[in-house]
């Protein structure tokens, strides 16, 4: 899994570099308009990947939406954090030291959705802002798209140059039907005749990819695989929020991982890319 985490780290760093470039002093009015448009596009994109996720998973689906980017303002860190928390209407506020840097937080917890805002200083009135939303219930999952637009537009209205990404995670099948993974990374399932039959992680992934292709036009761009995990990234014309990787647009990442604790396959869906653990 070390290789996989290395790939994830590179993706996150690349994303941060891209956001920093877009949020530089030379940002134009047309670029600002594009950010605002992305807030509304996030609703459509999340609804599409949610439909894909429901077709592949059974049971609970965990959804995460993140808005993150830089904010140039003359406010102090405390003033900046208070302004954004007030704008969101979140009253639970606190500070923590993270790697010798002060990070200010605001949170909102309801029965349906958990929201968390973090802001830290990059110096000279430049702050980095992360807003994270997670569903607590199935109803909360259905509300994520609406709140993604609502809170994204609030941050944009204050001049925060944010970019969106989302992830869904769930079990690919019921535990009783899950194949058993051997030491060699090959899983087995039971045939109709009652005999065990080999099924590699790749074969299992191909099945979920086939399901996704029924809803989206996938063009594979990148791929990673080891004994327990398969991950592939795609260009998808129906998903307009994209990132660049190796000179190509990516809108979707699918990953299938054998969970040794639950003895089942877990599916992760990221758009444009996965930036949460899987």
C-alpha positions as CSV (number, residue, x, y, z in Angstrom):
1,X,0.0,0.0,0.0
2,X,3.0,2.3,0.3
3,X,3.1,2.8,-3.4
4,X,-0.6,3.7,-3.4
5,X,-0.3,6.2,-0.6
6,X,2.7,7.7,-2.5
7,X,0.4,8.2,-5.5
8,X,-2.3,9.8,-3.4
9,X,0.3,12.2,-1.8
10,X,1.5,13.2,-5.3
11,X,-2.1,13.9,-6.4
12,X,-2.8,16.0,-3.3
13,X,0.4,18.0,-3.8
14,X,-0.3,18.5,-7.5
15,X,-3.8,19.7,-6.6
16,X,-2.4,22.2,-4.1
17,X,0.0,23.5,-6.7
18,X,-2.8,23.9,-9.3
19,X,-4.9,25.8,-6.8
20,X,-2.0,28.1,-5.8
21,X,-1.4,28.9,-9.5
22,X,-5.1,29.7,-10.1
23,X,-5.3,31.8,-7.0
24,X,-2.2,34.0,-7.7
25,X,-2.2,37.8,-7.9
26,X,-2.9,37.8,-11.6
27,X,-6.3,36.1,-11.3
28,X,-8.6,37.7,-13.8
29,X,-12.3,38.6,-13.6
30,X,-13.1,35.7,-16.0
31,X,-11.3,33.3,-13.7
32,X,-13.3,34.5,-10.8
33,X,-16.5,34.0,-12.8
34,X,-15.3,30.4,-13.5
35,X,-15.0,29.7,-9.8
36,X,-18.5,31.0,-9.2
37,X,-19.8,28.8,-12.0
38,X,-18.1,25.8,-10.4
39,X,-20.3,26.1,-7.3
40,X,-23.4,25.4,-9.4
41,X,-21.6,22.7,-11.4
42,X,-20.7,20.9,-8.2
43,X,-24.4,20.1,-7.7
44,X,-24.7,18.3,-11.0
45,X,-21.4,16.6,-10.7
46,X,-22.1,15.2,-7.2
47,X,-25.6,14.0,-8.3
48,X,-24.0,12.1,-11.2
49,X,-21.3,10.4,-9.2
50,X,-23.9,9.6,-6.5
51,X,-26.0,7.8,-9.0
52,X,-22.9,5.8,-10.0
53,X,-22.1,5.0,-6.4
54,X,-25.6,3.8,-5.7
55,X,-25.4,1.4,-8.6
56,X,-22.2,-0.2,-7.3
57,X,-22.7,-0.3,-3.5
58,X,-25.0,-1.8,-1.0
59,X,-25.7,-0.5,2.5
60,X,-24.3,2.8,3.8
61,X,-22.6,5.3,1.5
62,X,-20.3,7.8,3.1
63,X,-20.0,11.1,1.2
64,X,-17.5,13.8,1.6
65,X,-17.4,17.2,-0.1
66,X,-14.5,19.6,0.1
67,X,-14.1,23.2,-0.9
68,X,-10.5,24.4,-0.5
69,X,-8.3,27.2,-1.7
70,X,-6.5,30.5,-0.9
71,X,-7.8,33.8,0.4
72,X,-6.0,37.1,0.2
73,X,-7.4,39.6,2.7
74,X,-6.2,42.4,5.0
75,X,-8.0,40.7,8.0
76,X,-6.0,39.0,10.8
77,X,-6.3,35.3,11.1
78,X,-8.8,35.6,14.0
79,X,-10.9,38.2,12.1
80,X,-10.8,36.1,8.9
81,X,-11.9,32.9,10.7
82,X,-14.7,34.8,12.5
83,X,-16.0,36.4,9.3
84,X,-16.2,33.0,7.5
85,X,-17.7,31.2,10.5
86,X,-20.3,34.0,10.9
87,X,-21.1,33.8,7.2
88,X,-21.7,30.1,7.5
89,X,-23.6,30.5,10.8
90,X,-21.4,28.0,12.6
91,X,-21.0,28.7,16.3
92,X,-18.7,25.9,17.5
93,X,-15.2,27.5,17.2
94,X,-11.8,26.6,18.5
95,X,-8.1,26.7,17.7
96,X,-5.4,24.0,17.5
97,X,-1.6,23.9,16.9
98,X,-0.8,21.8,13.9
99,X,2.9,21.3,13.0
100,X,3.7,24.5,15.0
101,X,1.1,26.5,13.1
102,X,-2.2,27.8,14.5
103,X,-5.3,26.5,12.8
104,X,-8.7,28.0,13.5
105,X,-11.8,25.8,13.2
106,X,-15.6,26.2,13.1
107,X,-18.0,23.2,13.1
108,X,-21.6,22.5,12.5
109,X,-23.1,19.1,13.5
110,X,-26.7,18.2,12.6
111,X,-28.5,14.8,12.5
112,X,-27.9,14.8,8.7
113,X,-24.5,16.6,8.0
114,X,-21.3,17.3,9.8
115,X,-19.5,20.5,8.5
116,X,-16.0,21.6,9.4
117,X,-14.1,24.8,8.4
118,X,-10.4,25.2,8.8
119,X,-8.3,28.3,8.1
120,X,-4.6,28.8,8.6
121,X,-2.2,31.6,7.6
122,X,0.3,31.4,4.8
123,X,1.7,34.8,5.7
124,X,1.2,38.4,4.5
125,X,-2.6,38.2,4.6
126,X,-2.8,35.0,2.6
127,X,-4.8,32.2,4.1
128,X,-5.7,28.6,3.2
129,X,-9.3,27.6,3.7
130,X,-10.8,24.1,3.8
131,X,-14.5,23.5,4.1
132,X,-15.4,19.8,4.6
133,X,-18.9,18.3,4.6
134,X,-19.8,14.7,5.5
135,X,-23.2,13.0,5.6
136,X,-24.4,11.5,8.9
137,X,-27.4,9.7,7.4
138,X,-28.9,8.7,4.1
139,X,-31.0,11.9,4.1
140,X,-27.8,13.8,4.7
141,X,-26.2,12.1,1.7
142,X,-29.1,13.4,-0.5
143,X,-28.6,16.9,0.9
144,X,-24.8,17.1,0.2
145,X,-25.2,18.5,-3.3
146,X,-27.5,21.3,-2.1
147,X,-25.2,22.3,0.8
148,X,-22.1,22.0,-1.5
149,X,-23.5,24.8,-3.6
150,X,-24.8,26.9,-0.7
151,X,-21.6,26.9,1.3
152,X,-19.4,27.2,-1.8
153,X,-21.2,30.3,-2.9
154,X,-20.9,31.8,0.6
155,X,-17.1,31.4,0.6
156,X,-16.9,32.7,-3.0
157,X,-18.9,35.8,-2.0
158,X,-16.1,36.6,0.5
159,X,-13.4,36.3,-2.1
160,X,-12.1,32.9,-1.2
161,X,-10.8,31.2,-4.4
162,X,-11.9,27.7,-3.8
163,X,-12.0,24.5,-5.8
164,X,-14.3,21.5,-5.3
165,X,-13.9,17.8,-4.9
166,X,-16.0,15.0,-3.6
167,X,-15.7,11.4,-2.6
168,X,-18.1,8.5,-2.0
169,X,-17.2,5.3,-0.1
170,X,-19.2,2.1,0.5
171,X,-19.2,-1.7,0.4
172,X,-19.3,-3.3,-3.0
173,X,-21.5,-6.2,-1.8
174,X,-23.2,-7.6,1.2
175,X,-20.8,-9.3,3.7
176,X,-22.4,-12.7,3.1
177,X,-21.7,-12.5,-0.6
178,X,-18.2,-11.1,-0.3
179,X,-15.4,-13.2,-1.7
180,X,-12.6,-14.4,0.6
181,X,-9.2,-13.0,-0.3
182,X,-6.2,-15.4,-0.1
183,X,-2.7,-14.6,0.9
184,X,-1.8,-14.2,-2.8
185,X,-4.3,-11.5,-3.4
186,X,-6.7,-13.7,-5.2
187,X,-10.3,-13.8,-3.9
188,X,-12.6,-16.8,-4.2
189,X,-16.4,-16.9,-4.7
190,X,-18.7,-19.8,-4.9
191,X,-20.0,-21.0,-8.3
192,X,-23.6,-22.1,-8.9
193,X,-22.3,-25.7,-8.6
194,X,-21.0,-24.9,-5.2
195,X,-17.3,-25.0,-6.2
196,X,-14.9,-22.2,-5.2
197,X,-13.7,-20.2,-8.2
198,X,-10.8,-17.7,-8.4
199,X,-11.6,-14.0,-8.9
200,X,-8.7,-11.5,-8.9
201,X,-9.1,-7.9,-7.6
202,X,-8.8,-6.8,-11.2
203,X,-11.7,-9.0,-12.3
204,X,-13.8,-7.6,-9.4
205,X,-12.8,-4.0,-10.4
206,X,-13.7,-4.7,-14.0
207,X,-17.2,-5.5,-12.8
208,X,-17.7,-2.1,-11.1
209,X,-16.1,-0.3,-14.0
210,X,-18.6,-2.0,-16.3
211,X,-21.4,-0.7,-14.0
212,X,-20.0,2.8,-14.1
213,X,-19.8,2.8,-17.9
214,X,-23.6,2.3,-18.1
215,X,-24.0,5.8,-16.7
216,X,-20.9,7.7,-17.8
217,X,-18.6,7.7,-20.8
218,X,-15.3,6.7,-19.3
219,X,-11.9,7.2,-21.0
220,X,-9.1,5.7,-18.8
221,X,-6.1,8.0,-18.3
222,X,-4.2,6.5,-15.4
223,X,-4.1,3.1,-13.5
224,X,-2.6,1.6,-10.4
225,X,-2.8,-1.9,-9.1
226,X,-1.4,-4.2,-6.4
227,X,-2.5,-7.4,-4.6
228,X,-5.4,-5.8,-2.8
229,X,-6.2,-2.5,-4.6
230,X,-7.1,-1.3,-8.1
231,X,-7.4,2.4,-8.9
232,X,-8.1,4.0,-12.3
233,X,-8.7,7.6,-13.3
234,X,-10.8,8.8,-16.2
235,X,-11.6,11.6,-18.5
236,X,-15.4,11.9,-18.5
237,X,-17.1,14.4,-20.8
238,X,-20.3,14.5,-18.7
239,X,-18.3,15.7,-15.6
240,X,-17.1,19.3,-16.2
241,X,-15.1,19.9,-13.0
242,X,-11.7,18.5,-13.9
243,X,-8.0,18.6,-13.0
244,X,-5.0,18.1,-15.2
245,X,-2.7,15.1,-14.9
246,X,0.1,14.2,-17.3
247,X,-1.4,16.7,-19.7
248,X,-4.9,15.2,-19.7
249,X,-8.2,16.1,-18.0
250,X,-9.4,13.9,-15.2
251,X,-12.9,14.0,-13.8
252,X,-13.3,10.7,-12.0
253,X,-11.3,8.2,-10.0
254,X,-12.5,4.7,-9.0
255,X,-10.8,2.5,-6.5
256,X,-11.6,-1.0,-5.2
257,X,-9.8,-2.2,-2.1
258,X,-10.0,-5.4,-0.1
259,X,-10.7,-4.5,3.5
260,X,-8.9,-7.0,5.7
261,X,-10.8,-6.0,8.8
262,X,-14.3,-6.4,7.3
263,X,-13.3,-9.0,4.8
264,X,-15.1,-7.3,1.9
265,X,-14.4,-5.1,-1.0
266,X,-14.7,-1.3,-0.4
267,X,-15.4,1.0,-3.3
268,X,-14.1,4.6,-3.4
269,X,-15.3,7.1,-6.0
270,X,-13.5,10.5,-6.2
271,X,-14.3,13.5,-8.4
272,X,-12.2,14.9,-9.9
273,X,-9.7,12.8,-7.9
274,X,-9.7,10.9,-4.5
275,X,-8.1,13.1,-1.9
276,X,-9.4,11.1,1.1
277,X,-8.2,7.8,2.5
278,X,-9.2,4.6,0.9
